[in-house]
Amino acid sequence: MTTEAAGLGATLRAWRNRLSPAAAGLPARHARRAAGLRREELAELAGLSVDYVVRLEQGRATTPSAQVAAALARALQLTVTERDHLFRLARLAPPPDDLISDHIPPGVQRVAARLGDAATAIFAADWRLIWWNRSWAALLGDPSAAPPARRNFARDLFPTASDPAPVLSRWLVVSRDDGATRAAVVADLRRATGRFPRDPRLARLIRDLTDGSPEFAALWAAGAVGAHREDRKTIQHPAVGPITVDCDVLSGGDTDLRIVIMTAAPDSADETKLRLATVAGALP
């Protein structure tokens, strides 16, 4: 095997060719000549331009940023070992194990993709949004326009002068008990500091919210440690009206990911509206 055949471009092509659209959570399309992803599909999943994916695979771009490498690893559903290999091929140091990771293991991605029409999102240990499905975007609005660093549930819950408005939902969302939700998220962040005590992103988040939000500062000073597990929310959807959903938070295992799933009670008016919102969100 030549060095070129084992290089970044060839390796990305091999990983792209082995991942089917169905496994990536993409709708089935006709007239496919290959079982794997197309370049434009990989670009869509990773949030990159098709031209940049082409240049990477052709070897005309060889030094993607750590953010791009992480996005490709998520889109291609790489294992941790494969992700680290991708970073090394890109001449980057693999992410340390004691820092918060935005990597989503293939098994977690498969579980999320098989949840069907349920509005589903995946958050990192610091409550940064790192993946969502089309139903989530249809229910709450597409958050892709917001910078990745701003897509953080804790920042949405505790407005500051620098981040005064939420970005994870484009319309009003009210929890059954807003105070309990905010307290639970703060307790969960304190738990994350025990798991990732040297993570600079988490430290920056805590510092920003402590300095900018008196409510967060008071809750943080209380020292509670816990986890945010469930909630009930009412979403003021502009197309179908208010929708009340149950919000369940599952753990992603050793990665400390939070898998958030929103569903409505079976055979209820809310379930009907949730389906209508999903259809409306899928329309061009």
C-alpha positions in Angstrom: 0.0 0.0 0.0 1.4 3.4 -0.9 1.5 6.3 1.5 -1.0 8.1 -0.7 -3.5 5.2 -0.5 -3.3 5.4 3.3 -3.4 9.2 3.4 -6.2 11.5 4.6 -8.0 11.8 1.3 -8.1 8.1 0.5 -9.1 7.2 4.1 -12.0 9.7 4.1 -13.2 8.2 0.8 -13.0 4.7 2.3 -15.0 5.7 5.4 -17.6 7.6 3.3 -18.1 4.6 1.0 -18.7 2.2 3.8 -21.5 4.3 5.5 -24.9 3.9 4.0 -27.4 6.8 3.9 -29.8 4.8 6.1 -27.2 4.3 8.8 -26.5 8.1 8.7 -30.2 8.8 9.1 -30.7 10.2 5.6 -33.9 9.5 3.6 -33.7 6.8 0.9 -33.0 8.2 -2.6 -33.3 6.4 -5.9 -30.7 5.9 -8.7 -27.7 5.4 -6.4 -24.6 3.9 -8.1 -22.9 3.2 -4.8 -24.0 2.0 -1.3 -22.1 4.6 0.6 -22.6 8.3 1.1 -22.2 10.8 -1.7 -19.9 13.7 -1.2 -22.7 16.2 -0.9 -24.4 14.0 1.8 -21.2 13.9 3.8 -20.8 17.7 3.4 -24.4 18.2 4.6 -23.9 15.9 7.7 -20.6 17.6 8.6 -21.8 21.1 7.9 -19.1 21.7 5.3 -19.1 22.8 1.7 -19.1 20.1 -1.0 -16.0 21.8 -2.6 -14.1 21.5 0.7 -14.9 17.8 1.0 -13.8 17.3 -2.6 -10.5 19.0 -1.9 -9.9 16.9 1.2 -10.5 13.7 -0.7 -8.4 14.7 -3.6 -5.5 15.7 -1.4 -5.7 19.4 -2.3 -6.5 20.2 1.4 -4.5 18.3 3.9 -4.7 20.3 7.2 -8.4 20.7 8.3 -9.0 22.3 11.7 -9.8 20.3 14.8 -13.4 21.5 14.5 -13.6 20.2 10.9 -12.0 16.9 11.9 -14.4 16.5 14.7 -17.4 17.2 12.4 -16.1 14.7 9.9 -15.7 12.1 12.6 -19.2 12.6 13.8 -20.7 12.5 10.3 -18.7 9.4 9.3 -19.6 7.7 12.7 -16.0 6.9 13.5 -15.0 4.9 16.5 -12.7 6.7 19.0 -9.7 4.9 17.6 -10.7 5.9 14.0 -11.3 9.5 15.1 -7.8 9.7 16.7 -6.4 8.3 13.4 -8.2 11.0 11.5 -6.7 13.7 13.7 -3.2 12.3 13.2 -3.7 12.2 9.4 -4.7 15.8 9.6 -1.5 16.6 11.7 -3.6 17.3 14.8 -3.2 16.0 18.3 -6.2 13.7 19.2 -8.5 15.0 21.9 -7.4 14.1 25.4 -9.6 11.6 27.2 -10.0 14.0 30.2 -11.5 16.8 28.2 -15.1 17.1 27.0 -15.6 15.4 23.7 -18.1 16.2 21.0 -17.5 12.8 19.4 -20.6 10.6 19.1 -19.8 6.9 19.0 -21.4 4.9 16.2 -23.7 3.0 18.5 -25.2 6.2 19.9 -25.6 7.5 16.4 -27.4 4.4 15.4 -29.7 4.6 18.4 -30.6 8.2 17.6 -31.2 7.5 13.9 -33.6 4.6 14.8 -35.8 6.8 17.0 -37.9 7.5 13.9 -39.9 10.7 14.0 -39.2 11.5 17.7 -37.5 14.9 18.0 -34.0 14.0 19.2 -30.8 15.9 19.9 -27.5 15.0 21.4 -25.6 17.3 23.8 -22.1 17.2 25.1 -21.3 17.0 28.8 -21.4 20.8 29.0 -24.8 20.9 27.3 -23.5 22.1 24.0 -25.8 20.9 21.2 -23.8 18.7 18.8 -26.4 16.8 16.8 -30.1 17.0 16.0 -32.5 15.3 13.6 -35.0 16.9 11.2 -37.9 16.4 13.7 -36.0 18.4 16.3 -35.5 21.2 13.8 -39.1 21.1 12.8 -40.3 21.3 16.4 -38.0 24.0 17.7 -36.5 25.6 14.6 -33.2 24.9 12.9 -30.3 26.0 15.2 -27.6 25.6 12.5 -27.4 29.4 11.9 -26.1 29.9 15.5 -22.3 29.5 16.0 -21.5 26.1 17.4 -20.1 27.6 20.6 -23.4 29.5 21.2 -25.6 26.3 20.8 -25.6 25.6 24.6 -28.7 24.8 26.6 -27.2 26.3 29.8 -26.5 29.6 28.0 -30.1 29.7 26.8 -31.4 29.1 30.3 -29.3 31.8 31.9 -29.3 35.0 29.7 -26.3 37.3 30.1 -25.4 40.7 28.6 -23.3 38.9 25.9 -25.9 36.2 25.2 -29.2 37.8 26.0 -31.5 35.6 23.8 -31.9 31.8 23.4 -30.8 30.3 20.1 -31.7 26.6 20.5 -35.4 27.4 19.9 -36.8 30.0 17.5 -40.0 30.2 19.5 -41.1 30.3 23.1 -40.6 27.1 25.2 -42.0 26.9 28.7 -41.0 24.1 31.1 -43.5 22.6 33.6 -41.2 24.0 36.4 -38.6 26.4 34.9 -36.9 26.8 38.3 -36.4 23.1 38.8 -35.0 22.8 35.2 -32.5 25.5 35.7 -31.4 24.1 39.1 -31.0 20.6 37.5 -28.8 21.8 34.7 -26.6 23.7 37.1 -26.2 20.6 39.3 -25.5 18.6 36.1 -22.7 21.1 35.2 -21.2 20.7 38.6 -21.2 17.0 38.1 -19.4 17.5 34.8 -16.6 19.5 36.5 -15.8 16.4 38.6 -15.5 14.3 35.4 -13.7 17.0 33.4 -11.9 19.2 35.9 -9.3 20.6 33.4 -11.6 21.2 30.5 -11.2 24.8 29.4 -14.6 25.0 27.5 -16.5 23.9 30.6 -14.5 26.3 32.8 -15.2 29.2 30.4 -18.9 28.4 30.5 -19.1 28.3 34.3 -17.1 31.6 34.5 -19.3 33.4 31.9 -22.5 32.3 33.6 -21.3 33.0 37.1 -20.2 36.5 36.1 -23.2 37.3 33.9 -26.2 35.6 35.6 -27.0 36.3 39.3 -29.4 33.3 39.3 -26.7 30.9 38.0 -24.2 32.3 40.5 -26.6 31.6 43.4 -27.4 28.1 42.2 -23.8 27.3 41.6 -22.9 28.6 45.1 -25.4 26.1 46.6 -23.1 23.3 45.5 -25.8 20.8 44.4 -24.6 17.8 42.3 -27.1 15.9 40.2 -28.4 15.2 36.7 -31.1 16.6 34.5 -33.3 13.6 33.5 -36.8 14.6 32.5 -39.1 17.6 32.0 -42.4 18.5 30.4 -42.4 21.5 28.0 -44.9 23.5 26.1 -43.7 24.8 22.7 -45.5 27.7 21.1 -45.1 26.4 17.6 -46.0 29.1 14.9 -47.6 26.6 12.5 -49.7 24.3 14.7 -50.0 26.2 18.0 -48.9 25.1 21.5 -47.5 21.5 21.8 -46.9 19.9 25.2 -44.2 17.2 25.1 -42.4 15.0 27.5 -38.6 15.6 27.4 -36.5 12.6 28.5 -32.7 12.8 28.9 -30.7 9.6 28.5 -27.0 9.2 29.3 -24.5 8.3 26.5 -22.4 6.1 28.8 -18.7 6.8 29.2 -18.8 9.8 26.9 -21.2 11.7 29.2 -23.4 12.6 26.3 -27.0 13.7 26.9 -29.5 12.2 24.5 -32.7 14.4 24.6 -35.9 13.0 23.2 -39.2 14.9 23.0 -42.4 12.9 22.5 -46.1 13.6 23.0 -48.7 11.4 24.8 -50.0 8.6 22.5 -53.3 9.4 20.7 -53.4 12.9 22.1 -54.0 16.2 20.4 -50.4 17.1 21.2 -49.2 14.0 19.3 -51.2 15.1 16.2 -49.8 18.6 16.4 -46.3 17.2 16.8 -46.7 15.1 13.6 -48.1 18.2 11.8 -45.1 20.3 13.0 -42.7 17.6 11.7 -44.5 17.6 8.3 -44.5 21.4 8.1 -40.9 21.5 9.0 -40.0 19.1 6.2 -41.7 21.3 3.6 -39.4 23.5 1.4 
